[in-house]
Structure formats: structure tokens, C-alpha cells
Amino acid sequence: MNGQLSTQQGQLEAETIPLRLGTRRSALAMAQSGMVAREVSRVTGRAVELVEITTYGDTSREHLAQIGGTGVFVSALRDALLAGRIDFAVHSLKDLPTAAAEGLRLAAVPEREDVRDALIARERLNLAELVEKTPDRPVRIGTGSPRRMAQLNAWARARGVEIETVPIRGNVDTRIGFVHSGELDAVVLATAGLNRLGRSAEITEHLDPELMLPAPGQGALAIECRADDTGLAAALGALDHAPTRAAVVAERALLAALEAGCSAPVAALAHPAGGNELRLEGVVGTTDGATLLTMSTTGPLASGESAEAAARALGHALAARLLADGAAGLMGERV
């Protein structure tokens, strides 16, 4: 009887200890993690405390294309998870390496935010207006993403106009500041991040996916915990959104099959098409926009245990077609 009471007391004590959520220190990461913390508290009934962790991507001043991009915002959080310093972590899913991490589990992918990229420009001009009203020089657009550079430059080439894509880094305030100071005519940022920061009013144009296909996983979050923490994994699973998970699995499978890192000029977007189908679009290009390879495919939108396998197969099938048409030669160094 005493042993039973001790066990019950231990369980009660564990339930009163706050769960530790690991997060990067940036304003966007803190906003995203705060949203997840509130939802986790709701489904578990436990308090959640944020544990701020500095990653290599936060401290390096190099451009992401130089440091490789893949995992630079994730590794420190994963190390803290495996060491038991935190109980779970929240990542921007597009930062997550495609290879599974030993000892960890992707417990939940919550419902996705807006997938589109957004233009923030001087005088609140849209992209076409910027070019039209800057006839004497190339329009200067800041972005740290080779994917965005490739598609912006392809858009300009198709219209016979000239733009200059300028590599930039920094938080949202820093990037928008380049426009306010007049150093750049515009910057391109993810709509989802601006929405989560309450900065959507500063968007001058949402870039349609036909012009700018997003990064694989853009707008989605990843909630990761230790694989052996089955109780927490099950609780976090209540936040999983099956259609979002299927879409990002397809996009990331394409990225993995191309052997491309998250800093490669690769875009992908999957979304339901009709009742039981998943449509996947992919783009691979050169950063100067001279060559842009665009393809799409449609497959079954499965449910239950077969959903991830079907989505992964769809991503692999489209990657095979892109590679057969020369995608490998467009991406530079592969991972």
C-alpha cells in the first residue's frame, strides 16, 4: 500500500513540474514557441516554461548559403533535448534537416500558417510597380534565400527587366530596416513569420506561389521530443494536423531525394487537390534565374498509418523526374 501511495505521489509531483520547452532566442522563435506553449498547457494541463538556447545560426555572421543552412538553427536544441536539459523543442520546420535524428521524435506538426512569401517595399509598391517606378537602375531586393533569388531573377528575366538580389541576414527588424533606411528597395520575408510577430500590416504584396513557390515546410512548425518519452509524445500528438503533416512530408521527401540542403535553390509546395488527392509542385533553379525547372505531380492523399508513406512516395517520384531533367546540375554543391 505504501509503495502504491509513493508511486501516486511521484506521479502527482511530476505533473506539477513545468515542462521545459527549448527555443531559439529570436523574437520570431519566442513568439512561435509561446503559441505552442499555450497549446501544450491546454492539452496537458501542465505549465510550460521557455528555455532559451543560442544556436550556431544565431551567432554566425555568415550568410546561410555559406554556412550550409541545414541544421544550423536546430543542432543546439537537439543536443539539449538528448541531454535532458529540455523536454521538447519547437523549430521552424523549414530549418529541420530531412534526415531523422537518432533518439528524437517529430511528435507533432501543428496546422500550417500562410505558406506565401511577402514583399515589404518602399512607398508600399508591389513588385511590378517597383520595377516600373525605378527605370534608371536595377531594383535592389534583399533576401538571404537562394530559392527566392532564383525565382525573383527568373521573374525579371521573363519580363525583360533588371533587378539586383542582395544577400542579407538578421532578424525581421533588421531586414525591414534596410528598406526604411533606403539601402534596399524591398525585402522578401515569410508571411507566416510576419503574421506570428503581428507585423502583417507592413506587407505590401503577398507573392503568389506561381511567382514564388515557398521553401519545403514553410509556414509549418515542428514539435520534437525524445523518442523514449512516449507519454509526452502522445500528449503532444494532440496538436498534430494530419493534412499539414502529409504536405510537409511530401515536400521534405522531395528535398531529401534531391540531396539538397535548406539553403539550396529548391522550392516545394504540397496541398490537397480534390477530395482524396495531394498535389506537389517543385522548382529547382540557378540563383541568377537563367534556368528554372518547374514540375508537379498528384498522388493519393491517404489517411492513417499509410499517409506518411504515400506522401513520401510522392516527393520521391517528383524528385526523380526533376533529376532526370537535370536538376542536380542547377543546385551547386549537394549535401
C-alpha positions as a Python dict, from the first residue, in 0.01 Angstrom:
ca = {
    (1, 'M'): (0, 0, 0),
    (2, 'N'): (281, 238, 89),
    (3, 'G'): (452, 163, -241),
    (4, 'Q'): (130, 242, -427),
    (5, 'L'): (95, 572, -245),
    (6, 'S'): (458, 660, -320),
    (7, 'T'): (403, 591, -690),
    (8, 'Q'): (88, 803, -699),
    (9, 'Q'): (263, 1081, -509),
    (10, 'G'): (554, 1069, -756),
    (11, 'Q'): (315, 1094, -1049),
    (12, 'L'): (135, 1390, -893),
    (13, 'E'): (464, 1566, -827),
    (14, 'A'): (577, 1507, -1187),
    (15, 'E'): (253, 1658, -1315),
    (16, 'T'): (315, 1978, -1120),
    (17, 'I'): (667, 2026, -1260),
    (18, 'P'): (661, 2261, -1562),
    (19, 'L'): (752, 2115, -1898),
    (20, 'R'): (1066, 2275, -2041),
    (21, 'L'): (1030, 2396, -2399),
    (22, 'G'): (1358, 2470, -2580),
    (23, 'T'): (1353, 2765, -2818),
    (24, 'R'): (1588, 2994, -3003),
    (25, 'R'): (1618, 3345, -2861),
    (26, 'S'): (1495, 3538, -3166),
    (27, 'A'): (1169, 3732, -3140),
    (28, 'L'): (1009, 3508, -3403),
    (29, 'A'): (1120, 3185, -3234),
    (30, 'M'): (995, 3312, -2898),
    (31, 'A'): (659, 3409, -3050),
    (32, 'Q'): (621, 3068, -3216),
    (33, 'S'): (725, 2882, -2902),
    (34, 'G'): (490, 3090, -2689),
    (35, 'M'): (199, 2990, -2914),
    (36, 'V'): (294, 2622, -2884),
    (37, 'A'): (348, 2651, -2507),
    (38, 'R'): (-8, 2774, -2458),
    (39, 'E'): (-147, 2486, -2664),
    (40, 'V'): (65, 2228, -2482),
    (41, 'S'): (-54, 2365, -2147),
    (42, 'R'): (-410, 2334, -2273),
    (43, 'V'): (-380, 1970, -2378),
    (44, 'T'): (-160, 1850, -2089),
    (45, 'G'): (-284, 2065, -1802),
    (46, 'R'): (79, 2139, -1713),
    (47, 'A'): (266, 2467, -1706),
    (48, 'V'): (529, 2517, -1977),
    (49, 'E'): (842, 2726, -1931),
    (50, 'L'): (1054, 2852, -2221),
    (51, 'V'): (1425, 2770, -2210),
    (52, 'E'): (1622, 3000, -2441),
    (53, 'I'): (1905, 2834, -2632),
    (54, 'T'): (2155, 3000, -2864),
    (55, 'T'): (2224, 2814, -3189),
    (56, 'Y'): (2516, 2840, -3430),
    (57, 'G'): (2288, 3004, -3685),
    (58, 'D'): (2210, 3280, -3435),
    (59, 'T'): (2575, 3367, -3364),
    (60, 'S'): (2734, 3324, -3708),
    (61, 'R'): (2750, 3637, -3922),
    (62, 'E'): (2800, 3441, -4243),
    (63, 'H'): (2521, 3413, -4496),
    (64, 'L'): (2321, 3091, -4472),
    (65, 'A'): (2434, 2979, -4816),
    (66, 'Q'): (2795, 2993, -4687),
    (67, 'I'): (2740, 2805, -4361),
    (68, 'G'): (2521, 2543, -4524),
    (69, 'G'): (2187, 2634, -4369),
    (70, 'T'): (2086, 2278, -4285),
    (71, 'G'): (2066, 2226, -3910),
    (72, 'V'): (2239, 2550, -3805),
    (73, 'F'): (1930, 2662, -3613),
    (74, 'V'): (1846, 2313, -3485),
    (75, 'S'): (2155, 2127, -3356),
    (76, 'A'): (2188, 2306, -3021),
    (77, 'L'): (1820, 2246, -2943),
    (78, 'R'): (1854, 1879, -3030),
    (79, 'D'): (2164, 1847, -2813),
    (80, 'A'): (1973, 1998, -2520),
    (81, 'L'): (1687, 1754, -2578),
    (82, 'L'): (1913, 1450, -2585),
    (83, 'A'): (2096, 1572, -2274),
    (84, 'G'): (1768, 1610, -2085),
    (85, 'R'): (1802, 1986, -2032),
    (86, 'I'): (1467, 2042, -2205),
    (87, 'D'): (1162, 1819, -2255),
    (88, 'F'): (1066, 1925, -2607),
    (89, 'A'): (1164, 2180, -2871),
    (90, 'V'): (990, 2391, -3132),
    (91, 'H'): (1153, 2453, -3470),
    (92, 'S'): (1051, 2628, -3789),
    (93, 'L'): (1000, 2314, -3993),
    (94, 'K'): (1183, 2453, -4296),
    (95, 'D'): (1501, 2468, -4078),
    (96, 'L'): (1480, 2099, -3986),
    (97, 'P'): (1724, 1863, -4162),
    (98, 'T'): (1544, 1599, -4367),
    (99, 'A'): (1735, 1311, -4204),
    (100, 'A'): (1575, 1174, -3887),
    (101, 'A'): (1764, 1245, -3565),
    (102, 'E'): (1851, 935, -3364),
    (103, 'G'): (1677, 931, -3028),
    (104, 'L'): (1427, 1201, -3120),
    (105, 'R'): (1071, 1201, -3249),
    (106, 'L'): (872, 1452, -3453),
    (107, 'A'): (578, 1445, -3214),
    (108, 'A'): (355, 1699, -3386),
    (109, 'V'): (323, 1926, -3686),
    (110, 'P'): (50, 2181, -3600),
    (111, 'E'): (-174, 2331, -3865),
    (112, 'R'): (26, 2537, -4109),
    (113, 'E'): (24, 2916, -4135),
    (114, 'D'): (16, 3109, -4465),
    (115, 'V'): (281, 2950, -4692),
    (116, 'R'): (342, 3255, -4911),
    (117, 'D'): (642, 3487, -4923),
    (118, 'A'): (579, 3856, -4870),
    (119, 'L'): (729, 4169, -5020),
    (120, 'I'): (794, 4470, -4797),
    (121, 'A'): (883, 4759, -5027),
    (122, 'R'): (943, 5132, -5025),
    (123, 'E'): (638, 5351, -5076),
    (124, 'R'): (425, 5035, -5035),
    (125, 'L'): (482, 4947, -5403),
    (126, 'N'): (424, 4596, -5534),
    (127, 'L'): (692, 4414, -5734),
    (128, 'A'): (571, 4527, -6077),
    (129, 'E'): (533, 4888, -5958),
    (130, 'L'): (884, 4885, -5808),
    (131, 'V'): (1035, 4796, -6145),
    (132, 'E'): (815, 5042, -6332),
    (133, 'K'): (898, 5331, -6098),
    (134, 'T'): (1274, 5263, -6090),
    (135, 'P'): (1366, 5299, -6461),
    (136, 'D'): (1719, 5430, -6417),
    (137, 'R'): (1873, 5141, -6217),
    (138, 'P'): (1805, 4782, -6109),
    (139, 'V'): (1560, 4743, -5821),
    (140, 'R'): (1753, 4616, -5516),
    (141, 'I'): (1571, 4338, -5328),
    (142, 'G'): (1716, 4181, -5015),
    (143, 'T'): (1688, 3813, -4927),
    (144, 'G'): (1912, 3552, -4769),
    (145, 'S'): (1749, 3272, -4968),
    (146, 'P'): (1893, 3127, -5293),
    (147, 'R'): (1543, 2990, -5360),
    (148, 'R'): (1395, 3338, -5355),
    (149, 'M'): (1684, 3479, -5558),
    (150, 'A'): (1633, 3216, -5829),
    (151, 'Q'): (1261, 3286, -5864),
    (152, 'L'): (1287, 3666, -5842),
    (153, 'N'): (1559, 3671, -6107),
    (154, 'A'): (1359, 3433, -6329),
    (155, 'W'): (1056, 3665, -6294),
    (156, 'A'): (1269, 3963, -6400),
    (157, 'R'): (1424, 3779, -6697),
    (158, 'A'): (1081, 3670, -6820),
    (159, 'R'): (973, 4036, -6830),
    (160, 'G'): (1294, 4174, -6972),
    (161, 'V'): (1360, 4389, -6666),
    (162, 'E'): (1659, 4412, -6435),
    (163, 'I'): (1668, 4357, -6061),
    (164, 'E'): (1952, 4300, -5815),
    (165, 'T'): (1905, 4041, -5542),
    (166, 'V'): (2115, 4136, -5238),
    (167, 'P'): (2213, 3871, -4977),
    (168, 'I'): (2106, 3983, -4628),
    (169, 'R'): (2087, 3834, -4279),
    (170, 'G'): (1942, 3946, -3948),
    (171, 'N'): (1613, 3946, -3765),
    (172, 'V'): (1288, 4084, -3905),
    (173, 'D'): (1352, 4436, -3771),
    (174, 'T'): (1699, 4442, -3924),
    (175, 'R'): (1573, 4329, -4263),
    (176, 'I'): (1282, 4569, -4275),
    (177, 'G'): (1522, 4841, -4161),
    (178, 'F'): (1715, 4806, -4487),
    (179, 'V'): (1401, 4931, -4666),
    (180, 'H'): (1322, 5210, -4421),
    (181, 'S'): (1681, 5339, -4444),
    (182, 'G'): (1673, 5341, -4824),
    (183, 'E'): (1958, 5090, -4853),
    (184, 'L'): (1724, 4849, -5032),
    (185, 'D'): (1407, 4897, -5233),
    (186, 'A'): (1243, 4589, -5083),
    (187, 'V'): (1297, 4271, -4884),
    (188, 'V'): (1124, 3934, -4908),
    (189, 'L'): (1022, 3754, -4588),
    (190, 'A'): (791, 3465, -4500),
    (191, 'T'): (433, 3575, -4447),
    (192, 'A'): (393, 3324, -4162),
    (193, 'G'): (669, 3483, -3956),
    (194, 'L'): (532, 3833, -4007),
    (195, 'N'): (185, 3715, -3906),
    (196, 'R'): (317, 3547, -3590),
    (197, 'L'): (503, 3864, -3495),
    (198, 'G'): (199, 4083, -3554),
    (199, 'R'): (376, 4260, -3843),
    (200, 'S'): (142, 4167, -4129),
    (201, 'A'): (35, 4531, -4178),
    (202, 'E'): (384, 4602, -4316),
    (203, 'I'): (338, 4360, -4608),
    (204, 'T'): (299, 4544, -4938),
    (205, 'E'): (237, 4236, -5152),
    (206, 'H'): (185, 3866, -5098),
    (207, 'L'): (385, 3685, -5367),
    (208, 'D'): (167, 3425, -5534),
    (209, 'P'): (315, 3072, -5537),
    (210, 'E'): (303, 3087, -5919),
    (211, 'L'): (569, 3359, -5895),
    (212, 'M'): (743, 3243, -5576),
    (213, 'L'): (696, 2882, -5465),
    (214, 'P'): (781, 2855, -5093),
    (215, 'A'): (1052, 2655, -4920),
    (216, 'P'): (970, 2295, -4823),
    (217, 'G'): (792, 2314, -4487),
    (218, 'Q'): (747, 2693, -4496),
    (219, 'G'): (478, 2818, -4259),
    (220, 'A'): (482, 2497, -4053),
    (221, 'L'): (626, 2427, -3708),
    (222, 'A'): (788, 2109, -3581),
    (223, 'I'): (747, 1991, -3220),
    (224, 'E'): (1021, 1746, -3130),
    (225, 'C'): (1076, 1537, -2817),
    (226, 'R'): (1284, 1238, -2709),
    (227, 'A'): (1176, 912, -2870),
    (228, 'D'): (1167, 732, -2535),
    (229, 'D'): (934, 990, -2376),
    (230, 'T'): (626, 812, -2502),
    (231, 'G'): (384, 980, -2262),
    (232, 'L'): (484, 1330, -2367),
    (233, 'A'): (495, 1230, -2735),
    (234, 'A'): (137, 1104, -2710),
    (235, 'A'): (23, 1425, -2541),
    (236, 'L'): (198, 1644, -2798),
    (237, 'G'): (39, 1436, -3072),
    (238, 'A'): (-292, 1605, -2993),
    (239, 'L'): (-152, 1914, -3169),
    (240, 'D'): (-72, 1728, -3491),
    (241, 'H'): (-260, 1835, -3805),
    (242, 'A'): (-272, 1539, -4045),
    (243, 'P'): (-313, 1735, -4373),
    (244, 'T'): (-21, 1963, -4282),
    (245, 'R'): (198, 1666, -4188),
    (246, 'A'): (121, 1489, -4517),
    (247, 'A'): (204, 1804, -4715),
    (248, 'V'): (536, 1872, -4543),
    (249, 'V'): (638, 1506, -4559),
    (250, 'A'): (594, 1517, -4939),
    (251, 'E'): (788, 1845, -4968),
    (252, 'R'): (1073, 1726, -4745),
    (253, 'A'): (1091, 1389, -4924),
    (254, 'L'): (1148, 1578, -5249),
    (255, 'L'): (1422, 1785, -5082),
    (256, 'A'): (1588, 1474, -4936),
    (257, 'A'): (1578, 1285, -5265),
    (258, 'L'): (1738, 1580, -5442),
    (259, 'E'): (2009, 1566, -5173),
    (260, 'A'): (1965, 1940, -5135),
    (261, 'G'): (2006, 2135, -4813),
    (262, 'C'): (1767, 2404, -4695),
    (263, 'S'): (1995, 2670, -4846),
    (264, 'A'): (1974, 2519, -5198),
    (265, 'P'): (1760, 2693, -5467),
    (266, 'V'): (1477, 2439, -5422),
    (267, 'A'): (1108, 2517, -5364),
    (268, 'A'): (819, 2281, -5298),
    (269, 'L'): (456, 2305, -5203),
    (270, 'A'): (203, 2026, -5147),
    (271, 'H'): (-167, 2086, -5095),
    (272, 'P'): (-491, 1886, -5118),
    (273, 'A'): (-637, 1873, -5469),
    (274, 'G'): (-990, 1748, -5483),
    (275, 'G'): (-1119, 1507, -5222),
    (276, 'N'): (-853, 1239, -5193),
    (277, 'E'): (-550, 1375, -5378),
    (278, 'L'): (-233, 1557, -5283),
    (279, 'R'): (-73, 1785, -5544),
    (280, 'L'): (300, 1851, -5515),
    (281, 'E'): (481, 2126, -5706),
    (282, 'G'): (858, 2158, -5717),
    (283, 'V'): (1104, 2414, -5851),
    (284, 'V'): (1481, 2388, -5890),
    (285, 'G'): (1681, 2670, -6044),
    (286, 'T'): (2000, 2866, -6067),
    (287, 'T'): (2021, 3172, -5845),
    (288, 'D'): (2062, 3404, -6145),
    (289, 'G'): (1722, 3289, -6273),
    (290, 'A'): (1864, 3179, -6608),
    (291, 'T'): (1726, 2826, -6563),
    (292, 'L'): (1418, 2734, -6364),
    (293, 'L'): (1289, 2378, -6371),
    (294, 'T'): (924, 2352, -6264),
    (295, 'M'): (725, 2030, -6231),
    (296, 'S'): (421, 1897, -6048),
    (297, 'T'): (257, 1565, -5975),
    (298, 'T'): (-53, 1435, -5800),
    (299, 'G'): (-97, 1129, -5581),
    (300, 'P'): (-335, 983, -5324),
    (301, 'L'): (-398, 1176, -5004),
    (302, 'A'): (-400, 876, -4775),
    (303, 'S'): (-511, 864, -4413),
    (304, 'G'): (-398, 678, -4104),
    (305, 'E'): (-70, 489, -4095),
    (306, 'S'): (-24, 492, -4473),
    (307, 'A'): (-45, 873, -4502),
    (308, 'E'): (324, 946, -4450),
    (309, 'A'): (438, 662, -4677),
    (310, 'A'): (214, 785, -4960),
    (311, 'A'): (329, 1144, -4918),
    (312, 'R'): (693, 1039, -4908),
    (313, 'A'): (650, 834, -5226),
    (314, 'L'): (500, 1136, -5399),
    (315, 'G'): (802, 1350, -5306),
    (316, 'H'): (1047, 1085, -5424),
    (317, 'A'): (862, 1043, -5756),
    (318, 'L'): (873, 1417, -5835),
    (319, 'A'): (1239, 1439, -5732),
    (320, 'A'): (1321, 1155, -5972),
    (321, 'R'): (1159, 1346, -6258),
    (322, 'L'): (1342, 1667, -6169),
    (323, 'L'): (1675, 1483, -6151),
    (324, 'A'): (1608, 1315, -6485),
    (325, 'D'): (1566, 1663, -6635),
    (326, 'G'): (1897, 1789, -6497),
    (327, 'A'): (1809, 1932, -6154),
    (328, 'A'): (2136, 1814, -5997),
    (329, 'G'): (2338, 2046, -6218),
    (330, 'L'): (2135, 2350, -6112),
    (331, 'M'): (2177, 2327, -5735),
    (332, 'G'): (2551, 2373, -5693),
    (333, 'E'): (2706, 2160, -5415),
    (334, 'R'): (2469, 1892, -5286),
    (335, 'V'): (2461, 1755, -4931),
}
